[in-house]
Amino acid sequence: MQNFVPKKIFFTKGVGTHKDELHSFERALRNAGIEKCNLVQVSSIFPPGCKMISKSQGLKSLVPGAITYCVMSRCCSNEPKRLLAASVGCAIPADKTSYGYISEHHAFGMTEKQTGDHAEDLAAAMLASTLGIDFNVDESWDEKKEIFKISGKIVRTLNVTQSKICVDNKYTTVVAAAVFVF
């Protein structure tokens, strides 16, 4: 079997509400623009040399019914006033020949910012662990440059996060995804 390595990636998010849980999930996928694909969730590697593209470019690349690989975070509830959040975080080394990490994190009661920051921290920590580096999020963060420095290597991080408060006893689903394009 040949190597099957994605060349491009885009990030998206969405929210959906409905009386049925499955339908709320489908609406969240539709809001994110990825409902037409047969989504296959994969683990957490950002491939070496993979190019980040805009959501609009990525959505144009999708083919209805196609098997589409993604790293996805999902959170759902029908409890009124419950705060939901789903996030994917990403840590990409400056060296484009190295691989990075994508993390998924979902939470109840965390704000969009808290959830997104946590997802970024998870991705950076996973990348550091593969490099055999003891990683302290607080010591490694350079606020001025908005980058992590892991053992002298610059790592760019980002997150895409969706949050929503449940209303009216309907199911609410939030999703965030990193979608691979071949």
Backbone as ProteinMPNN parsed JSONL, in Angstrom:
{"seq_chain_A": "MQNFVPKKIFFTKGVGTHKDELHSFERALRNAGIEKCNLVQVSSIFPPGCKMISKSQGLKSLVPGAITYCVMSRCCSNEPKRLLAASVGCAIPADKTSYGYISEHHAFGMTEKQTGDHAEDLAAAMLASTLGIDFNVDESWDEKKEIFKISGKIVRTLNVTQSKICVDNKYTTVVAAAVFVF", "coords_chain_A": {"N_chain_A": [[0.841, -1.181, 0.0], [0.535, 2.204, -0.81], [2.001, 5.192, 0.61], [-0.176, 7.351, 2.259], [-0.465, 10.342, 2.531], [-1.689, 13.397, 3.593], [-1.69, 16.484, 1.769], [-2.665, 18.977, 2.238], [-4.473, 20.992, 4.646], [-7.343, 22.133, 6.438], [-9.155, 24.183, 8.771], [-12.179, 24.095, 10.623], [-15.401, 24.899, 12.085], [-18.512, 24.41, 13.861], [-22.013, 24.71, 14.823], [-25.009, 23.179, 15.966], [-28.524, 22.786, 16.506], [-31.263, 20.879, 17.675], [-34.253, 18.909, 18.274], [-33.622, 16.24, 18.271], [-30.718, 14.361, 19.005], [-28.881, 13.284, 17.07], [-29.636, 14.705, 14.783], [-28.985, 17.282, 15.566], [-26.228, 17.074, 15.59], [-25.728, 16.62, 12.853], [-26.563, 19.089, 11.862], [-24.63, 20.73, 13.031], [-22.364, 19.806, 11.68], [-23.137, 20.595, 9.11], [-23.19, 23.375, 9.458], [-20.49, 23.74, 9.785], [-19.698, 23.059, 7.287], [-19.023, 20.524, 6.403], [-20.751, 18.42, 6.16], [-21.413, 16.866, 3.959], [-19.63, 14.873, 3.581], [-18.156, 11.6, 4.134], [-17.034, 11.191, 7.059], [-13.981, 10.33, 8.569], [-12.532, 9.812, 11.527], [-9.315, 10.55, 12.64], [-6.165, 10.176, 14.363], [-3.661, 12.286, 15.762], [-1.634, 13.63, 14.164], [0.051, 16.24, 12.501], [0.931, 16.355, 9.283], [4.313, 16.293, 7.918], [5.328, 18.997, 5.879], [2.74, 19.622, 5.163], [0.304, 21.823, 3.933], [-1.391, 24.607, 5.216], [-4.604, 25.647, 4.405], [-7.206, 27.987, 3.549], [-10.512, 27.895, 5.014], [-12.534, 28.281, 3.09], [-11.188, 27.583, 0.697], [-10.631, 24.918, 1.304], [-13.21, 23.776, 1.619], [-14.121, 23.928, -0.999], [-12.646, 21.924, -2.122], [-13.735, 19.564, -1.289], [-15.574, 16.568, -1.954], [-18.832, 15.471, -2.417], [-19.86, 12.676, -0.527], [-17.35, 11.563, -0.407], [-14.715, 9.748, 1.25], [-13.411, 11.283, 3.962], [-10.817, 12.447, 5.824], [-10.307, 13.486, 9.191], [-9.457, 15.333, 12.17], [-11.419, 15.547, 14.886], [-13.321, 17.344, 17.293], [-16.025, 17.077, 19.511], [-18.979, 18.049, 21.187], [-21.915, 17.637, 23.096], [-25.184, 18.348, 24.393], [-28.363, 18.451, 26.09], [-29.087, 19.929, 28.194], [-30.518, 22.687, 29.651], [-29.047, 25.929, 29.626], [-26.464, 25.0, 29.772], [-23.048, 25.292, 29.158], [-21.223, 24.57, 26.337], [-18.259, 23.435, 24.684], [-16.048, 22.875, 21.962], [-12.926, 22.037, 20.607], [-10.117, 22.119, 18.371], [-6.695, 21.97, 18.591], [-3.457, 22.993, 17.455], [-0.035, 22.324, 16.922], [2.73, 23.388, 15.292], [5.883, 22.773, 14.059], [8.585, 25.035, 13.246], [10.339, 23.982, 11.408], [9.593, 22.68, 8.459], [9.916, 20.095, 7.558], [9.479, 18.456, 9.632], [7.068, 16.75, 11.688], [3.97, 17.825, 13.171], [1.538, 18.328, 15.802], [-1.944, 17.684, 16.351], [-4.549, 18.405, 18.481], [-7.516, 17.366, 20.199], [-10.127, 18.732, 22.088], [-12.813, 18.796, 24.299], [-15.339, 20.359, 26.295], [-17.408, 21.005, 29.179], [-18.768, 23.909, 30.538], [-16.48, 25.465, 30.241], [-15.085, 28.422, 28.877], [-14.959, 29.651, 25.463], [-12.406, 30.69, 24.919], [-10.844, 29.581, 27.043], [-11.092, 26.851, 26.446], [-9.988, 26.709, 23.841], [-7.358, 27.641, 24.35], [-6.49, 25.583, 26.03], [-6.572, 23.387, 24.277], [-4.554, 24.137, 22.457], [-2.348, 24.125, 24.211], [-2.284, 21.383, 24.84], [-1.582, 20.264, 22.325], [0.974, 21.393, 21.942], [2.31, 20.306, 24.15], [2.191, 17.55, 23.549], [3.749, 17.485, 21.237], [6.201, 18.305, 22.322], [6.696, 16.137, 24.023], [7.216, 14.058, 22.227], [9.619, 14.86, 21.306], [11.147, 14.35, 23.424], [11.3, 16.219, 25.445], [11.002, 17.939, 28.493], [8.24, 19.764, 29.24], [6.979, 22.887, 30.078], [4.187, 24.657, 30.018], [3.661, 27.346, 30.844], [6.239, 28.47, 31.122], [7.269, 28.274, 28.576], [5.813, 29.772, 26.78], [5.716, 32.553, 24.658], [4.448, 35.475, 24.942], [4.624, 37.916, 23.564], [5.372, 37.238, 20.987], [3.565, 35.343, 20.421], [4.088, 32.562, 20.298], [5.282, 29.23, 20.993], [8.253, 28.15, 22.549], [10.122, 25.435, 22.28], [12.608, 23.702, 23.622], [14.384, 25.504, 22.374], [13.42, 25.484, 19.814], [11.175, 26.967, 17.609], [7.716, 26.931, 17.776], [4.681, 27.109, 16.228], [1.402, 27.735, 17.259], [-2.131, 27.125, 17.135], [-5.71, 27.402, 17.332], [-9.029, 26.204, 16.72], [-12.183, 26.865, 17.733], [-15.427, 26.159, 18.986], [-18.189, 27.331, 20.758], [-21.208, 27.165, 22.734], [-24.28, 27.914, 24.374], [-26.708, 25.809, 25.723], [-30.198, 25.787, 24.945], [-33.77, 25.768, 25.568], [-34.283, 22.979, 26.081], [-33.501, 21.527, 23.875], [-31.291, 19.47, 21.922], [-27.967, 20.479, 21.65], [-25.155, 20.699, 19.645], [-21.708, 21.106, 19.357], [-18.959, 21.409, 17.167], [-15.545, 21.068, 16.179], [-13.004, 20.966, 13.762], [-10.123, 19.62, 12.14], [-9.463, 19.288, 8.893], [-8.37, 17.056, 6.469], [-6.945, 17.314, 3.215], [-6.439, 15.779, 0.124]], "CA_chain_A": [[0.0, 0.0, 0.0], [1.287, 3.453, -0.881], [1.788, 6.17, 1.682], [-1.382, 8.142, 2.054], [-0.174, 11.5, 3.368], [-2.36, 14.595, 3.098], [-0.848, 17.611, 1.362], [-3.288, 20.218, 2.702], [-5.365, 20.88, 5.795], [-8.055, 23.349, 6.82], [-9.827, 24.11, 10.062], [-13.554, 24.561, 10.563], [-16.177, 24.702, 13.307], [-19.937, 24.6, 13.642], [-22.952, 24.459, 15.914], [-26.339, 22.79, 15.511], [-29.517, 22.559, 17.556], [-32.452, 20.164, 17.21], [-34.832, 18.078, 19.337], [-32.939, 14.949, 18.222], [-29.266, 14.519, 19.132], [-28.209, 13.029, 15.789], [-29.925, 15.804, 13.86], [-28.21, 18.452, 15.997], [-24.866, 16.817, 15.116], [-25.714, 16.86, 11.409], [-26.639, 20.541, 11.669], [-23.315, 21.288, 13.373], [-21.497, 19.497, 10.54], [-23.573, 21.461, 8.012], [-22.717, 24.712, 9.787], [-19.039, 23.706, 9.557], [-19.492, 22.857, 5.851], [-18.455, 19.201, 6.109], [-21.815, 17.418, 6.288], [-21.579, 16.055, 2.743], [-18.534, 13.9, 3.504], [-18.091, 10.469, 5.046], [-15.906, 11.593, 7.895], [-13.226, 9.308, 9.284], [-11.706, 10.486, 12.528], [-7.969, 10.02, 12.791], [-5.492, 10.733, 15.532], [-3.232, 13.645, 16.011], [-0.395, 14.08, 13.523], [0.067, 17.242, 11.435], [1.98, 15.784, 8.43], [5.397, 17.162, 7.452], [5.097, 19.625, 4.578], [1.316, 19.858, 4.913], [0.029, 23.251, 3.788], [-2.669, 25.073, 5.728], [-5.367, 26.439, 3.449], [-8.389, 28.614, 4.159], [-11.724, 27.08, 5.061], [-13.238, 28.368, 1.803], [-10.444, 26.753, -0.263], [-10.811, 23.524, 1.688], [-14.573, 23.334, 1.324], [-14.218, 23.745, -2.452], [-11.936, 20.694, -2.474], [-14.472, 18.385, -0.834], [-16.471, 15.926, -2.905], [-19.904, 14.804, -1.676], [-19.755, 11.228, -0.402], [-15.958, 11.112, -0.322], [-14.109, 9.45, 2.539], [-12.679, 12.496, 4.316], [-10.15, 12.267, 7.108], [-10.268, 14.69, 10.018], [-9.352, 15.266, 13.624], [-12.624, 16.275, 15.271], [-13.791, 17.437, 18.663], [-17.483, 17.198, 19.491], [-19.603, 18.103, 22.505], [-23.365, 17.729, 22.918], [-26.021, 18.261, 25.582], [-29.687, 19.075, 26.002], [-29.317, 20.546, 29.498], [-30.634, 24.14, 29.482], [-28.026, 26.827, 30.181], [-25.169, 24.31, 29.835], [-22.065, 25.829, 28.221], [-20.478, 23.521, 25.632], [-17.18, 23.912, 23.814], [-15.249, 21.87, 21.253], [-11.771, 22.718, 20.024], [-8.924, 21.421, 17.908], [-5.496, 22.786, 18.699], [-2.422, 22.524, 16.548], [1.329, 22.785, 17.174], [3.468, 23.154, 14.049], [7.272, 23.232, 14.177], [9.072, 25.915, 12.178], [10.963, 23.087, 10.427], [8.486, 22.084, 7.689], [10.157, 18.662, 7.297], [9.087, 17.734, 10.847], [5.623, 16.69, 11.874], [3.416, 18.505, 14.328], [0.442, 17.647, 16.483], [-3.285, 18.246, 16.42], [-5.241, 17.861, 19.657], [-8.932, 17.672, 20.29], [-10.55, 18.913, 23.476], [-14.181, 19.299, 24.47], [-15.559, 20.652, 27.71], [-18.619, 21.634, 29.677], [-18.51, 24.964, 31.498], [-15.284, 26.25, 29.915], [-15.326, 29.404, 27.828], [-14.323, 29.373, 24.179], [-10.98, 31.003, 25.051], [-10.221, 28.569, 27.903], [-11.056, 25.581, 25.723], [-9.008, 26.846, 22.765], [-6.015, 27.699, 24.932], [-6.151, 24.242, 26.521], [-6.295, 22.54, 23.109], [-3.219, 24.516, 21.974], [-1.374, 23.625, 25.176], [-2.192, 19.932, 24.656], [-0.827, 19.984, 21.1], [2.377, 21.749, 22.191], [2.857, 19.332, 25.099], [2.388, 16.28, 22.836], [4.912, 17.66, 20.368], [7.384, 18.318, 23.182], [6.96, 14.788, 24.543], [7.834, 13.234, 21.175], [11.0, 15.319, 21.185], [11.828, 13.992, 24.656], [11.531, 17.466, 26.178], [10.118, 18.259, 29.606], [7.598, 20.97, 28.735], [6.165, 23.673, 30.988], [3.423, 25.589, 29.181], [3.818, 28.733, 31.281], [7.603, 28.941, 30.886], [7.623, 28.199, 27.16], [4.959, 30.666, 25.994], [6.227, 33.908, 24.419], [3.246, 36.262, 24.652], [4.894, 38.971, 22.588], [5.439, 36.671, 19.637], [2.493, 34.361, 20.336], [4.653, 31.277, 19.895], [5.934, 28.431, 22.003], [9.638, 27.783, 22.278], [10.361, 24.129, 22.87], [14.031, 23.372, 23.487], [15.004, 26.4, 21.408], [12.74, 25.411, 18.518], [9.938, 27.753, 17.588], [6.539, 26.15, 17.423], [3.477, 27.933, 16.067], [0.187, 27.04, 17.677], [-3.403, 27.754, 16.803], [-6.875, 26.583, 17.66], [-10.342, 26.548, 16.197], [-13.043, 26.495, 18.851], [-16.836, 26.545, 18.907], [-18.913, 27.174, 22.016], [-22.632, 27.515, 22.663], [-25.077, 27.607, 25.559], [-27.933, 25.077, 25.374], [-31.473, 26.457, 25.24], [-35.064, 25.15, 25.242], [-34.283, 21.511, 26.185], [-33.113, 20.895, 22.618], [-29.881, 19.082, 21.858], [-27.036, 21.388, 20.998], [-23.873, 20.058, 19.365], [-20.636, 21.948, 18.829], [-17.858, 20.643, 16.585], [-14.375, 21.745, 15.631], [-12.31, 19.924, 13.012], [-9.006, 19.824, 11.21], [-9.874, 18.419, 7.773], [-7.272, 16.793, 5.533], [-7.253, 17.352, 1.787], [-5.414, 15.059, -0.652]], "C_chain_A": [[0.891, 1.251, 0.0], [1.027, 4.316, 0.344], [0.627, 7.073, 1.309], [-1.274, 9.369, 2.95], [-0.854, 12.737, 2.786], [-1.373, 15.719, 2.799], [-1.375, 18.94, 1.897], [-4.203, 19.927, 3.882], [-6.101, 22.21, 5.966], [-8.815, 23.094, 8.114], [-11.219, 24.71, 9.931], [-14.245, 24.281, 11.891], [-17.647, 24.922, 12.987], [-20.754, 24.283, 14.879], [-24.308, 24.094, 15.306], [-27.242, 22.512, 16.693], [-30.725, 21.865, 16.942], [-32.991, 19.331, 18.372], [-34.196, 16.692, 19.387], [-31.423, 15.157, 18.21], [-28.548, 14.333, 17.796], [-28.422, 14.176, 14.802], [-29.165, 17.072, 14.269], [-26.751, 18.304, 15.558], [-24.759, 17.093, 13.617], [-25.773, 18.352, 11.107], [-25.319, 21.228, 12.016], [-22.326, 21.024, 12.239], [-21.845, 20.383, 9.348], [-23.083, 22.895, 8.234], [-21.205, 24.834, 9.564], [-18.698, 23.49, 8.081], [-19.013, 21.474, 5.467], [-19.482, 18.07, 6.194], [-21.918, 16.47, 5.1], [-20.548, 14.948, 2.617], [-18.754, 12.738, 4.458], [-16.833, 10.658, 5.873], [-15.294, 10.402, 8.62], [-12.312, 10.043, 10.251], [-10.378, 9.765, 12.67], [-7.329, 10.683, 14.002], [-4.776, 12.026, 15.184], [-2.001, 14.172, 15.286], [-0.665, 15.108, 12.416], [1.219, 16.827, 10.517], [3.076, 16.779, 8.042], [5.048, 17.733, 6.078], [3.646, 19.907, 4.251], [1.06, 21.365, 4.916], [-1.35, 23.574, 4.37], [-3.334, 25.942, 4.673], [-6.585, 27.017, 4.166], [-9.562, 27.633, 4.145], [-12.427, 27.103, 3.707], [-12.528, 27.543, 0.73], [-10.683, 25.275, 0.025], [-12.182, 22.992, 1.341], [-14.772, 23.111, -0.173], [-13.582, 22.431, -2.902], [-12.717, 19.433, -2.124], [-15.45, 17.895, -1.893], [-17.564, 15.206, -2.106], [-19.741, 13.282, -1.701], [-18.339, 10.701, -0.236], [-15.584, 10.752, 1.114], [-13.188, 10.625, 2.849], [-12.128, 12.336, 5.724], [-10.096, 13.582, 7.874], [-9.921, 14.336, 11.455], [-10.507, 16.131, 14.108], [-12.855, 16.232, 16.775], [-15.288, 17.712, 18.603], [-17.998, 17.202, 20.921], [-21.101, 18.342, 22.319], [-24.069, 17.62, 24.269], [-27.402, 18.82, 25.263], [-30.071, 19.706, 27.349], [-29.37, 22.068, 29.348], [-29.547, 24.898, 30.25], [-26.658, 26.178, 30.336], [-24.25, 24.897, 28.772], [-21.245, 24.677, 27.657], [-19.36, 24.152, 24.823], [-16.45, 22.722, 23.213], [-14.125, 22.61, 20.545], [-10.786, 21.718, 19.442], [-7.783, 22.425, 18.006], [-4.424, 22.182, 17.828], [-1.082, 23.134, 16.953], [2.179, 22.377, 15.975], [4.898, 23.66, 14.211], [7.665, 24.112, 12.994], [9.727, 25.104, 11.069], [9.859, 22.313, 9.702], [8.687, 20.609, 7.371], [9.813, 17.807, 8.512], [7.567, 17.709, 10.948], [5.221, 17.43, 13.14], [2.288, 17.69, 14.933], [-0.851, 18.433, 16.404], [-3.95, 17.597, 17.63], [-6.723, 18.181, 19.543], [-9.304, 17.741, 21.764], [-11.988, 19.409, 23.466], [-14.444, 19.441, 25.96], [-16.95, 21.2, 27.954], [-18.181, 22.719, 30.647], [-17.239, 25.769, 31.265], [-15.633, 27.23, 28.806], [-14.615, 28.973, 26.546], [-12.809, 29.604, 24.27], [-10.262, 29.959, 25.9], [-10.06, 27.242, 27.161], [-10.013, 25.62, 24.617], [-7.584, 26.883, 23.275], [-5.57, 26.319, 25.411], [-5.813, 23.302, 25.358], [-4.915, 22.858, 22.527], [-2.136, 23.975, 22.9], [-1.188, 22.115, 25.037], [-1.355, 19.58, 23.437], [0.653, 20.265, 21.304], [3.029, 20.737, 23.126], [3.098, 17.979, 24.429], [3.596, 16.363, 21.919], [6.197, 17.62, 21.2], [7.724, 16.911, 23.668], [7.588, 13.889, 23.484], [9.286, 13.622, 20.945], [11.81, 14.989, 22.439], [12.113, 15.182, 25.552], [10.512, 17.601, 27.302], [9.547, 19.645, 29.318], [6.74, 21.621, 29.805], [5.492, 24.761, 30.16], [3.703, 27.04, 29.552], [5.204, 29.298, 31.002], [7.948, 29.035, 29.405], [6.868, 29.182, 26.275], [5.593, 32.046, 25.884], [5.041, 34.761, 23.987], [3.465, 37.296, 23.569], [4.851, 38.435, 21.157], [4.33, 35.667, 19.376], [2.979, 33.037, 19.769], [5.151, 30.532, 21.121], [7.377, 28.231, 21.573], [9.882, 26.485, 23.024], [11.803, 23.752, 22.572], [14.691, 24.2, 22.388], [14.351, 26.391, 20.04], [11.429, 26.177, 18.604], [8.807, 26.878, 17.064], [5.354, 27.098, 17.352], [2.279, 27.112, 16.519], [-1.038, 27.829, 17.245], [-4.519, 26.86, 17.295], [-8.078, 27.097, 16.908], [-11.326, 25.99, 17.214], [-14.459, 26.998, 18.621], [-17.453, 26.34, 20.279], [-20.364, 27.616, 21.823], [-23.289, 27.141, 23.991], [-26.364, 26.934, 25.096], [-29.172, 25.863, 25.786], [-32.646, 25.533, 24.932], [-35.096, 23.627, 25.28], [-34.004, 20.804, 24.869], [-31.654, 20.482, 22.709], [-29.095, 20.146, 21.107], [-25.729, 20.633, 20.844], [-22.92, 21.109, 18.828], [-19.54, 21.026, 18.303], [-16.741, 21.594, 16.167], [-13.578, 20.651, 14.945], [-11.129, 20.467, 12.217], [-9.244, 18.807, 10.11], [-8.724, 18.294, 6.783], [-7.759, 16.756, 4.099], [-6.106, 16.661, 1.054], [-5.295, 15.6, -2.058]], "O_chain_A": [[1.877, 1.323, 0.732], [0.001, 4.199, 1.015], [0.492, 7.494, 0.16], [-1.91, 9.435, 4.001], [-0.626, 13.088, 1.628], [-0.362, 15.88, 3.483], [-0.628, 19.914, 1.998], [-4.645, 18.798, 4.095], [-5.555, 23.275, 5.677], [-9.077, 21.953, 8.493], [-11.42, 25.699, 9.227], [-13.739, 23.522, 12.718], [-17.99, 25.538, 11.978], [-20.271, 23.682, 15.839], [-24.702, 24.629, 14.269], [-26.791, 22.062, 17.746], [-31.161, 22.205, 15.842], [-32.276, 19.074, 19.34], [-34.225, 16.035, 20.428], [-30.912, 16.02, 17.497], [-27.695, 15.144, 17.435], [-27.505, 14.567, 14.079], [-28.749, 17.848, 13.409], [-26.108, 19.29, 15.196], [-23.806, 17.729, 13.167], [-25.101, 18.826, 10.191], [-24.935, 22.2, 11.365], [-21.543, 21.902, 11.874], [-20.952, 20.868, 8.654], [-22.616, 23.546, 7.3], [-20.707, 25.899, 9.199], [-17.56, 23.706, 7.665], [-18.63, 21.257, 4.318], [-19.115, 16.899, 6.288], [-22.462, 15.374, 5.234], [-20.579, 14.17, 1.662], [-19.45, 12.87, 5.465], [-15.725, 10.331, 5.447], [-15.998, 9.579, 9.205], [-11.431, 10.799, 9.842], [-10.322, 8.542, 12.803], [-7.875, 11.62, 14.584], [-5.275, 12.791, 14.359], [-1.373, 15.107, 15.781], [-1.486, 14.887, 11.526], [2.379, 16.932, 10.917], [2.804, 17.965, 7.857], [4.53, 17.02, 5.219], [3.348, 20.389, 3.158], [1.54, 22.086, 5.791], [-2.34, 22.91, 4.063], [-2.719, 26.852, 4.117], [-6.941, 26.577, 5.259], [-9.591, 26.678, 3.368], [-12.869, 26.061, 3.223], [-13.187, 26.873, -0.065], [-10.909, 24.481, -0.889], [-12.309, 21.881, 0.825], [-15.507, 22.209, -0.574], [-13.944, 21.889, -3.947], [-12.394, 18.349, -2.61], [-16.064, 18.677, -2.619], [-17.255, 14.416, -1.214], [-19.516, 12.683, -2.753], [-18.146, 9.518, 0.045], [-16.067, 11.364, 2.067], [-12.28, 10.923, 2.072], [-12.87, 12.12, 6.683], [-9.872, 14.647, 7.298], [-10.072, 13.194, 11.89], [-10.573, 17.316, 13.781], [-12.615, 15.22, 17.432], [-15.76, 18.475, 17.76], [-17.513, 16.45, 21.766], [-21.506, 19.152, 21.486], [-23.622, 16.905, 25.166], [-27.583, 19.562, 24.297], [-31.244, 19.98, 27.601], [-28.376, 22.681, 28.961], [-29.188, 24.54, 31.372], [-25.776, 26.755, 30.973], [-24.635, 24.99, 27.606], [-20.645, 23.903, 28.404], [-19.496, 25.274, 24.334], [-16.259, 21.696, 23.866], [-14.336, 23.672, 19.959], [-10.637, 20.608, 19.952], [-7.893, 23.569, 17.565], [-4.472, 20.996, 17.499], [-1.005, 24.317, 17.286], [2.332, 21.193, 15.677], [5.108, 24.845, 14.472], [7.149, 23.956, 11.887], [9.675, 25.501, 9.904], [9.263, 21.398, 10.27], [7.745, 19.933, 6.959], [9.85, 16.579, 8.44], [6.877, 18.544, 10.364], [6.024, 17.631, 14.051], [2.11, 16.514, 14.615], [-0.86, 19.664, 16.392], [-3.916, 16.375, 17.781], [-7.125, 19.137, 18.879], [-8.862, 16.928, 22.576], [-12.338, 20.323, 22.721], [-13.853, 18.739, 26.78], [-17.583, 21.775, 27.068], [-17.317, 22.482, 31.491], [-16.951, 26.682, 32.038], [-16.395, 26.899, 27.897], [-13.788, 28.061, 26.547], [-12.025, 28.806, 23.758], [-9.186, 29.495, 25.524], [-9.015, 26.597, 27.244], [-9.236, 24.678, 24.464], [-6.699, 26.238, 22.712], [-4.416, 25.931, 25.224], [-4.874, 22.512, 25.45], [-4.183, 21.945, 22.145], [-1.131, 23.432, 22.441], [-0.063, 21.621, 25.107], [-0.506, 18.691, 23.506], [1.499, 19.472, 20.89], [4.179, 20.351, 22.915], [4.103, 17.326, 24.708], [4.379, 15.418, 21.833], [7.168, 16.969, 20.814], [8.894, 16.533, 23.721], [8.414, 13.038, 23.815], [10.084, 12.823, 20.454], [12.998, 15.3, 22.521], [13.063, 15.159, 26.334], [9.314, 17.403, 27.096], [10.305, 20.602, 29.167], [5.865, 20.972, 30.377], [6.152, 25.674, 29.663], [3.955, 27.869, 28.678], [5.335, 30.479, 30.68], [8.834, 29.801, 29.024], [7.257, 29.398, 25.127], [5.965, 32.644, 26.894], [4.671, 34.772, 22.814], [2.583, 37.528, 22.743], [4.358, 39.097, 20.244], [4.166, 35.191, 18.252], [2.358, 32.464, 18.873], [5.409, 31.135, 22.163], [7.681, 28.152, 20.383], [9.85, 26.447, 24.254], [12.173, 23.514, 21.422], [15.455, 23.678, 21.576], [14.695, 27.21, 19.188], [10.675, 26.038, 19.566], [8.936, 26.189, 16.052], [5.063, 27.809, 18.314], [2.166, 25.93, 16.193], [-0.977, 29.038, 17.021], [-4.296, 25.698, 17.634], [-8.141, 28.26, 16.512], [-11.311, 24.798, 17.52], [-14.67, 28.107, 18.13], [-17.264, 25.293, 20.897], [-20.695, 28.338, 20.883], [-22.896, 26.173, 24.642], [-27.034, 27.424, 24.186], [-29.196, 26.515, 26.83], [-32.519, 24.616, 24.121], [-35.891, 23.031, 24.553], [-34.246, 19.602, 24.754], [-30.877, 21.06, 23.468], [-29.521, 20.638, 20.062], [-25.248, 20.004, 21.787], [-23.276, 21.903, 17.957], [-19.23, 20.0, 18.909], [-16.973, 22.76, 15.847], [-13.475, 19.538, 15.461], [-11.138, 21.587, 11.708], [-9.231, 17.601, 10.36], [-8.175, 19.293, 6.319], [-8.836, 16.239, 3.803], [-4.937, 16.928, 1.331], [-4.483, 15.109, -2.842]]}, "name": "protein", "num_of_chains": 1, "seq": "MQNFVPKKIFFTKGVGTHKDELHSFERALRNAGIEKCNLVQVSSIFPPGCKMISKSQGLKSLVPGAITYCVMSRCCSNEPKRLLAASVGCAIPADKTSYGYISEHHAFGMTEKQTGDHAEDLAAAMLASTLGIDFNVDESWDEKKEIFKISGKIVRTLNVTQSKICVDNKYTTVVAAAVFVF"}
